Amino acid sequence: MITIELKGQLIWCVDKKKTIPIETFEGNLKDLIILLRLPESEIGMILVNQKKEPLSYCVKDNDHIIIVPVVGGG
């Protein structure tokens, strides 16, 4: 099982859920973003087990994934 934690406005993209458990998943982080229907342009950083990873990272069982939105301001 993997656990996905969404931060900020990204929770609105997935039925207002902050945490999403997924029993089985094979693929990389890009595949996961597509599965969740998250807008890639809104993603600022992805942490896997508290380490920043690229979209090409292959997701493994027991990974804890935190997806952080782009932060902007003026």
Secondary structure as GFF3:
##gff-version 3
##sequence-region A 1 74
A	DSSP	beta_strand	2	6	.	.	.	ID=ss1
A	DSSP	three_ten_helix	8	13	.	.	.	ID=ss2
A	DSSP	beta_strand	19	22	.	.	.	ID=ss3
A	DSSP	alpha_helix	29	36	.	.	.	ID=ss4
A	DSSP	three_ten_helix	40	42	.	.	.	ID=ss5
A	DSSP	beta_strand	43	48	.	.	.	ID=ss6
A	DSSP	beta_strand	51	52	.	.	.	ID=ss7
A	DSSP	beta_strand	64	69	.	.	.	ID=ss8
###
